[in-house]
Each structure stands twice: as C-alpha cells, then as structure tokens.
Amino acid sequence: MRSIIFDFADNNEQNLYIQIFDYIKGKILSGEFELGMKLPSLRQLAKENGISVTTVETAYNQLLVEGYIESRPKSGYYVSDDISGAVGNGSTDGELTLDELLPPESTKTVKERSLIYDEESFEFSKWKKCMSKVFNEYAYALQSEADVQGEAALRYEIAKYLYAGRGVKCSPDQVVIGAGSQQLATHLIRILRELGISNAAMESPGYGPVREIFKDEGVSLSNIPVQDNGIVIERLPVNMRSLVYVNPSNQFPSGAVMPIGRRYELIKWAEDNDSYILEDDYDSELRYFGKPIPALQGLDRSGRVVYLGSFSSTLFASIKISYMVLPKELMEIFDRIKSKYSQTCSKAEQICLALYMDNGYYYRHIKKCRKRNSEKLHTTMEMFREYGEGLIEALDSKSGLAVMLRIKAPVPVEQLCKVGKDVGLMMNPVTDLCTEDEQVLYFYFYRVSEPLLRLLIKMFVGNIKKGMRNINA
C-alpha cells in the first residue's frame, strides 16, 4: 500500500474532495494504480495530507458509487477488479483532457451533476433490454411519424396503470402524450380557448413553470392562497368559466394533502361554474407512509377534471414523457385541432416505455423507489434535526422527492441555494414564503446517493453556520 500526497489547487473543502476523486480516478484509468491495489485508509490519507476524514470519505464514496474502487469488509479500500476495460482509456500525455476540451463553466457543471446523481436509482439493464427489442422487432414502426396523441400501446399501458395505481378512470382514447407537462398545459389552454375560457386560477405558492406557461399564453391569472387542507375554494372565481390548477395529493411546495370532503367541494365548484380543474399529480405515487392517495379525477362524475402526470421523476430526468387525461368533451375538441400539432416525444422511447410497463418492470421500479426514497427522506430529516440547531429546519414530509427547508438567515435565498449547489445538492428557492430574516427553499434529496447524503448535508449545514458566524462577527 503506497502513500498518496496531494498538491491541492486550493483549500476549499468542496474542491478538495473533487480533486481527490479526480486524482485517484485518473491514476486508475492510466493504469498507474493497478487493479486490486490497496488504497490508504481514510484516516491515513487524511493525516498524511492534513485534511479531514470526512473530505476523504466523500471522495472515496463517490469512487465507490462510480465503480472505480471497492470496499472489502475488515480489510479496506481497493482498486476495483471489474474495470479492466476502462484502464488505459484515460487521458495520457499529449492528449486533451475533458478540462481542456470544455470551457471552465461547462467542466464545473459536469462535475456538479456527477456529484448529485444516484446511479442506483434506476436499473438501466431492463430499459436497455426493452430498447433493444424496439430496434430488433419494431424497427418498421419507427419509419412512420409518431402519433400526435401518443403511441396507442403506451396510452393503453398508461390507462391501465392509472386505474390500478391512482384510481383514474379513463380509456386509452382519452390519454394525450407530450414532451413534458408544460407542453401539455399549452395544449389544454388552446383547447379551452375553443370554449371561450381564457381565465385560470393557481395555488399560491405553487408550481412556477406552469404559471409561466399560463402567462406566456396570455391567460388571465388569479393567485389563490393555500391552507393546510389545500387551496382556499371560497376564493375561486364564481359566475365565470375558468380553469384551476391544483396539486391535491402533494401540494407544491408545502406537501399539503387535500382531504376528501374538500375534493368534492372543488368538483362542485367546477360543476356550478361550468369550469375545469387541472390536477397535477406529480410525485403522488411516491408516498412513503400509508397508501398513495387516490387521484381527484377518480371522484369526478361530470367530466370536470383534467389529469396530468409525468415519468421524468419516477424513471430518469432526461425522459421527457408526460401524459394528460382529458374529459370526453375536451377530447372531442383536441381531436378537431390536433392536426395543427406534431408529436415531440420520441416514438422509440414511447414504444420502449410501453414494453417496460407491459413487462411489469415499471411497477417493480416504483416499489423500489418508494423504499429507497423513504430511507433518504428519513436520513434527510434526521440530519437536519441533528445539525440544524435552530438555524435550519426541515419541514415534515410524507411523500415526493424533496423537502422544504426553513433557514433563519438574513441573506438572499438564492445565495443559500448556491451554497447547496456548491457541495452537490440541488435546491430551488421558494420566494413566496421568504421574509427578511427567514428563507425557504426546496431540497431535492432523491438525486443524492445514500452514501453521500449524510456527508453533503453536513457540509451544507457547516458552510451555512460558517457564513452566519462571518455575518455576525
């Protein structure tokens, strides 16, 4: 076992573990660190380089996650024996490295994204198997354009899944597939315009991207406050046809759940005012305590609820396949105007997803997601309880992929999000809830692998505390 002495570019803790990771990875890929070679222990490497054990552990954990090293019980860390195909393919003298090929900001982005990605969150082998089948057995189907409504096989699988998993009642003919919820929201606005409806109401605070779509489409928008049991129905417009956008099963960002009585009241409002409800069910199948709450659409008997869902949060972020279930009246309008549009979802990905669902892989994946993310949520709440010390509070959550953090700090919330990003955590500001002395942000815990979650939260909290000490000095 050899000693490793680093010549660090600077002493910022976040940069240190990236430098350790890059250095060891480079030595492995170049063949200088042989397969099976034992690496220094955490304490030895930390002591020899005058750095914290936590910094070394963070770097080693990332090397473990990406498969460059392995941990052997009661023995230590070793260069993995399973990467022989990669050795010799790293940068060598005279060749350009990634850092040289990309501008500084791009390189930084690549590193940040590699830090927050949990490689075990999705089993790509099953997806690759289905995609191979698409090209081997369904290549003929790829020669024609994609159906503007979505591929029939996928619409069938979605309708079947929604009935069993979310209590949604629809036929495949009522399902419309699109590249993201924003595109589908645009379709819906144009459908409603055919009925003379150009007004919408939104929860406040609520989901920003859909709000921006409404604004861009020239919709007259009303902001409706949210309470513990969801949107305040008494504040919705009356005697005027409109659309209301809600997250009844997992309100963004509060996580509030609309109780059954309130749901019927909302449907009654839509019936009385000849209006429609857009139910965004994002993340609602990822409920970790008790059963997932059935969708609002399943209670609707008068065709007033449009249901919106997505696969990007449950599968992987780059698959932009979302779906919308339209009541029959609105579906008839879509059938009349759909010739104006083209399908922007990949036909190959749609067929692949249909096969993935038909083989039962999606159902098993959701079950695993609930277990993994439940553990991550528990870790997140535990870490902020232990280290928050009255400065940072993680608000209770029972579902979804993120938690709200309340931070007692007189600094811009965007600056706090940057502190999180600098250690590899994805955070977004909730500006509607921020005050001069207290900031609120949304932390997406699901993106971080379990070995790194505790370490990165600890680093984030430590950096916030350090900044506060400097402000108060």
C-alpha positions in Angstrom: 0.0 0.0 0.0 1.5 3.3 -1.1 1.1 6.7 0.4 -0.7 9.4 -1.7 0.3 13.0 -1.2 -1.8 15.6 -3.0 -0.8 19.0 -4.3 -4.1 20.8 -3.8 -5.0 23.7 -6.0 -6.8 25.4 -3.1 -8.1 24.6 0.3 -11.9 24.9 -0.3 -13.4 21.7 1.2 -15.7 21.1 -1.7 -12.9 21.4 -4.2 -10.7 19.1 -2.1 -12.8 16.0 -2.4 -13.3 16.6 -6.1 -9.5 16.9 -6.5 -9.0 13.6 -4.6 -11.7 11.9 -6.7 -10.2 13.2 -10.0 -6.6 12.3 -9.0 -7.4 8.7 -7.9 -9.7 8.1 -10.9 -7.0 9.4 -13.3 -4.4 7.1 -11.7 -6.7 4.1 -12.1 -7.6 4.8 -15.7 -4.0 5.4 -16.7 -3.0 2.0 -15.1 -0.6 3.6 -12.6 -2.9 2.3 -9.8 -3.1 -1.4 -10.6 -6.3 -3.5 -10.4 -6.7 -4.8 -6.9 -4.2 -2.3 -5.4 -5.0 -1.4 -1.8 -5.6 2.3 -1.1 -4.7 4.1 2.1 -7.3 4.1 4.9 -9.5 7.1 5.4 -7.5 8.2 8.5 -4.1 7.6 6.9 -4.9 9.6 3.8 -6.4 12.4 5.9 -3.4 12.5 8.3 -0.8 12.5 5.5 -2.5 15.4 3.7 -3.7 17.4 6.7 -7.3 17.2 5.7 -10.5 16.0 7.4 -11.6 12.3 7.4 -15.0 13.5 6.1 -13.4 15.0 3.0 -11.6 11.8 2.2 -14.7 9.7 2.9 -16.7 11.8 0.5 -14.2 11.3 -2.3 -14.0 7.5 -1.6 -17.8 7.2 -1.6 -18.0 8.8 -5.0 -15.3 6.4 -6.3 -17.3 3.6 -4.8 -20.6 4.8 -6.4 -19.0 5.1 -9.8 -17.3 1.7 -9.5 -13.6 2.7 -9.5 -12.9 1.2 -6.1 -14.5 -1.4 -3.8 -14.7 -1.7 0.0 -13.8 -5.1 1.5 -15.1 -5.8 5.0 -12.4 -5.5 7.7 -9.8 -5.0 5.1 -10.1 -1.6 3.5 -10.4 0.0 0.1 -9.0 -1.4 -3.2 -9.0 -0.5 -6.8 -11.9 -2.5 -8.4 -11.1 -5.6 -10.4 -14.1 -5.0 -12.6 -12.9 -2.0 -14.6 -10.2 -3.7 -16.7 -11.9 -2.5 -19.9 -11.6 1.1 -18.7 -7.9 1.0 -17.8 -5.7 2.6 -20.5 -8.6 4.7 -21.8 -8.0 7.6 -19.5 -6.1 10.8 -20.5 -2.4 10.2 -21.5 0.4 12.6 -22.2 -0.2 14.6 -25.4 -4.0 14.1 -25.3 -6.5 16.7 -24.4 -8.3 16.2 -21.1 -12.0 17.0 -20.5 -11.0 20.1 -18.6 -9.1 21.3 -21.7 -11.9 20.5 -24.2 -14.6 22.2 -22.2 -14.7 25.8 -21.1 -14.4 26.2 -17.3 -18.2 26.7 -16.6 -19.0 23.5 -18.6 -16.4 21.5 -16.7 -17.8 22.7 -13.4 -21.4 21.7 -14.5 -20.3 18.2 -15.4 -18.6 17.7 -12.1 -21.6 19.1 -10.1 -24.0 16.9 -11.9 -21.9 13.8 -11.4 -21.9 14.5 -7.6 -25.6 14.6 -7.2 -26.6 11.7 -9.4 -27.6 8.4 -7.7 -26.6 5.8 -10.2 -28.5 3.1 -8.4 -31.8 4.9 -8.6 -32.7 3.3 -11.9 -31.9 -0.2 -13.3 -30.9 0.6 -16.9 -30.4 -3.0 -17.8 -34.2 -3.6 -18.1 -34.6 -0.3 -20.1 -31.8 -1.4 -22.5 -33.5 -4.8 -22.9 -36.7 -3.1 -23.9 -35.0 -0.6 -26.2 -33.1 -3.4 -28.0 -36.4 -5.1 -28.6 -37.8 -1.8 -30.1 -35.0 -1.8 -32.7 -34.9 -5.5 -33.3 -38.7 -6.2 -33.5 -40.4 -2.8 -34.1 -38.0 -1.1 -36.5 -40.7 -1.0 -39.1 -42.9 1.2 -36.8 -40.1 3.8 -36.5 -40.3 4.5 -40.2 -43.5 6.4 -39.8 -44.2 9.6 -37.8 -45.3 9.4 -34.2 -49.0 9.7 -33.4 -49.7 13.3 -32.3 -51.8 11.9 -29.4 -49.1 9.4 -28.4 -48.5 5.8 -29.4 -51.5 3.6 -28.8 -49.5 0.9 -27.0 -48.3 3.4 -24.4 -51.7 5.1 -24.0 -53.1 1.6 -23.2 -50.4 0.9 -20.6 -50.9 4.4 -19.0 -54.6 4.0 -18.8 -54.2 0.5 -17.2 -51.6 1.8 -14.7 -53.6 4.9 -13.7 -56.7 2.8 -13.0 -54.8 0.3 -10.8 -52.4 2.7 -9.1 -54.1 6.1 -9.0 -57.8 5.4 -9.3 -58.1 7.3 -12.5 -61.0 6.2 -14.7 -60.3 6.7 -18.4 -59.9 4.9 -21.7 -56.7 4.9 -23.8 -58.5 7.2 -26.2 -58.6 9.9 -23.5 -54.9 9.9 -22.9 -52.7 12.5 -24.6 -48.9 12.1 -24.5 -46.4 15.0 -24.8 -42.9 16.1 -24.1 -43.3 17.5 -20.6 -46.2 18.9 -18.5 -45.6 22.4 -19.9 -46.3 21.3 -23.5 -49.5 19.6 -22.4 -50.6 22.6 -20.4 -50.2 24.6 -23.6 -52.4 22.1 -25.4 -55.0 22.4 -22.7 -55.1 26.2 -22.8 -55.7 26.1 -26.5 -58.5 23.5 -26.1 -60.2 25.7 -23.5 -59.9 28.7 -25.7 -62.2 26.9 -28.2 -64.8 27.0 -25.4 -64.2 30.7 -24.7 -62.3 30.0 -21.5 -59.2 32.3 -21.0 -59.0 32.6 -17.2 -57.1 30.4 -14.8 -56.5 30.3 -11.0 -53.4 28.9 -9.4 -52.3 27.9 -5.9 -50.1 30.4 -4.3 -47.4 29.5 -3.6 -47.5 27.0 -6.5 -45.6 25.3 -9.3 -43.7 28.1 -11.2 -43.2 26.6 -14.6 -46.9 26.1 -15.3 -47.5 29.6 -14.0 -45.1 30.9 -16.7 -46.8 28.9 -19.4 -50.1 30.5 -18.5 -48.5 33.9 -18.6 -46.8 33.2 -21.9 -50.1 32.1 -23.4 -51.9 35.3 -22.3 -54.1 33.6 -19.7 -55.7 36.0 -17.2 -54.3 34.5 -13.9 -55.6 34.7 -10.3 -53.4 33.6 -7.3 -55.4 31.7 -4.7 -53.9 31.1 -1.2 -53.3 27.6 0.2 -54.1 26.3 3.7 -53.2 23.0 5.4 -56.1 21.3 3.6 -55.2 22.7 0.1 -56.5 25.6 -2.0 -59.0 28.0 -0.5 -62.0 27.2 -2.6 -64.0 30.2 -1.3 -61.5 32.4 -3.1 -62.0 30.8 -6.5 -63.9 32.9 -9.2 -67.6 32.5 -9.4 -70.1 33.1 -12.2 -67.1 32.9 -14.7 -65.9 30.0 -16.6 -62.2 29.2 -15.8 -59.5 26.6 -15.1 -58.0 26.0 -11.7 -54.6 24.3 -11.4 -54.1 22.2 -8.2 -51.8 19.6 -6.6 -54.4 17.9 -4.4 -52.3 14.9 -3.3 -48.9 16.6 -2.8 -49.2 20.4 -2.9 -46.1 22.1 -4.2 -44.2 23.2 -2.2 -46.0 22.6 1.1 -46.8 18.9 0.6 -50.4 19.6 1.9 -53.0 16.9 1.1 -56.5 17.9 0.2 -59.0 15.9 2.3 -61.8 14.0 0.6 -64.5 16.5 1.6 -62.5 19.4 0.2 -62.1 17.4 -3.1 -65.8 17.1 -3.5 -66.2 20.8 -2.8 -63.7 21.6 -5.5 -65.5 19.4 -8.1 -68.8 21.0 -7.0 -67.3 24.5 -7.7 -66.3 23.4 -11.2 -69.8 22.0 -11.9 -71.6 25.1 -10.6 -69.4 27.5 -12.6 -69.1 25.4 -15.8 -65.3 25.3 -15.2 -62.4 22.8 -15.2 -59.8 21.5 -12.8 -56.2 20.7 -13.9 -55.0 18.1 -11.4 -51.2 17.8 -11.5 -50.4 14.5 -9.8 -46.6 14.9 -9.9 -44.8 12.6 -7.4 -48.1 11.5 -5.8 -47.4 7.8 -6.3 -44.2 8.2 -4.2 -45.9 8.3 -0.8 -43.9 6.6 1.9 -46.4 6.3 4.8 -49.7 4.6 4.2 -51.2 4.0 0.8 -50.9 6.5 -2.1 -53.9 8.9 -2.1 -56.3 8.3 -5.0 -56.5 11.0 -7.6 -59.1 13.7 -7.7 -60.1 12.6 -11.2 -61.4 9.3 -9.9 -64.1 11.2 -7.9 -65.3 13.2 -10.9 -68.6 12.1 -12.4 -69.3 15.2 -14.6 -66.1 15.4 -16.7 -64.6 18.4 -15.0 -61.1 17.2 -14.1 -58.1 17.1 -16.4 -55.4 14.8 -15.0 -51.7 15.5 -15.6 -48.8 13.1 -14.8 -45.2 12.5 -15.8 -42.5 9.8 -15.9 -39.4 12.1 -15.5 -39.5 12.0 -11.7 -40.1 8.2 -11.3 -37.8 7.0 -14.2 -34.9 9.4 -15.0 -34.8 13.1 -15.6 -33.9 13.1 -19.3 -37.0 11.1 -20.4 -39.5 13.9 -21.1 -42.7 11.8 -21.4 -45.7 13.3 -19.7 -49.4 12.5 -20.2 -52.8 14.2 -19.8 -56.2 12.5 -19.4 -58.9 14.7 -20.9 -62.7 14.5 -20.2 -64.6 13.4 -23.3 -65.9 16.9 -24.1 -62.3 18.3 -24.2 -61.1 15.2 -26.0 -63.5 15.9 -28.9 -62.0 19.4 -29.2 -58.5 18.0 -29.2 -59.4 15.6 -32.0 -60.6 18.6 -34.1 -57.4 20.7 -33.6 -54.6 18.1 -33.2 -53.7 18.3 -36.9 -52.1 21.7 -36.1 -49.5 20.0 -33.9 -46.8 17.3 -34.2 -45.6 14.8 -31.6 -42.4 15.9 -29.9 -41.9 12.7 -27.8 -39.5 10.2 -29.3 -41.5 7.3 -30.9 -38.8 4.8 -29.9 -38.9 5.9 -26.3 -42.7 5.7 -26.2 -42.7 2.1 -27.6 -39.8 1.2 -25.2 -41.8 2.6 -22.2 -44.9 0.6 -23.3 -42.8 -2.6 -23.3 -41.2 -1.6 -20.0 -44.6 -1.3 -18.4 -46.1 -4.3 -20.1 -43.3 -6.5 -18.7 -44.1 -5.3 -15.1 -40.7 -3.5 -14.8 -42.3 -0.1 -14.0 -44.4 -1.4 -11.2 -41.4 -3.1 -9.5 -39.3 0.0 -10.1 -41.9 2.2 -8.3 -41.9 -0.2 -5.4 -38.1 0.1 -5.1 -38.3 3.9 -5.5 -40.6 4.1 -2.5 -38.3 2.1 -0.3 -35.1 3.9 -1.4 -36.5 7.4 -1.2 -38.2 6.7 2.1 -34.8 5.9 3.5 -33.3 9.0 2.0 -36.2 11.1 3.4 -35.6 9.6 6.9 -31.9 10.4 6.6 -32.6 14.0 5.5 -34.9 14.7 8.4 -32.6 13.1 10.9 -29.5 15.0 9.7 -31.2 18.4 9.8 -32.7 17.6 13.2 -29.2 16.7 14.5 -27.2 19.5 12.9 -29.8 22.3 12.2 -29.6 23.6 15.8 -32.4 26.1 15.4 -30.9 27.6 12.3 -32.2 25.1 9.7 -35.4 23.2 9.9 -36.6 20.5 7.5 -40.4 20.6 7.4 -42.2 17.3 7.8 -43.0 15.4 4.5 -44.6 12.1 3.8 -44.2 11.9 0.0 -42.4 13.3 -3.0 -38.8 13.7 -3.9 -38.0 16.9 -1.9 -38.4 18.6 1.4 -38.8 22.3 2.3 -36.0 23.9 4.4 -36.6 26.9 6.6 -33.4 28.8 7.3 -33.2 31.7 9.8 -30.7 33.8 7.9 -30.9 37.4 6.7 -29.3 36.6 3.3 -30.8 36.2 -0.1 -32.4 32.7 -0.6 -30.6 32.4 -4.0 -27.3 32.7 -2.1 -28.3 29.8 0.2 -29.2 27.7 -2.9 -25.8 28.3 -4.3 -24.2 27.1 -1.0 -26.1 23.9 -1.5 -25.2 23.6 -5.2 -21.5 24.1 -4.4 -21.5 21.0 -2.3 -23.5 19.0 -4.9 -27.1 19.4 -3.6 -30.0 20.5 -5.8 -32.0 23.3 -4.2 -34.6 25.9 -5.5 -35.8 29.0 -3.8 -39.4 29.3 -2.6 -39.5 33.1 -2.8 -43.2 33.4 -2.0 -42.5 32.2 1.5 -39.3 34.1 2.2 -39.1 37.0 4.6 -36.3 39.4 5.5 -35.0 37.2 8.3 -36.2 33.7 7.2 -35.6 32.0 3.9 -37.4 28.9 2.5 -36.0 26.6 -0.2 -36.8 23.2 -1.7 -34.2 20.5 -1.3 -34.3 17.5 -3.8 -32.9 14.7 -1.6 -33.7 11.9 -4.2 -30.9 13.0 -6.5 -28.1 12.1 -4.0 -26.9 8.6 -3.4 -27.3 7.3 0.1 -23.6 7.1 0.9 -23.2 10.8 0.1 -26.4 12.2 1.5 -25.2 12.5 5.2 -21.9 13.9 4.2 -23.2 16.6 1.9 -25.9 17.7 4.2 -23.3 18.0 7.0 -21.1 20.1 4.7 -24.0 22.3 3.6 -25.1 23.0 7.2 -21.4 23.6 8.2 -21.0 26.2 5.4 -24.2 28.0 6.4 -23.1 28.2 10.0 -19.7 29.4 9.0 -21.3 32.1 6.8 -23.5 33.2 9.7 -20.6 33.5 12.0 -18.9 35.8 9.5 -22.0 37.9 9.2 -22.3 38.2 13.0 -18.6 38.9 13.6 
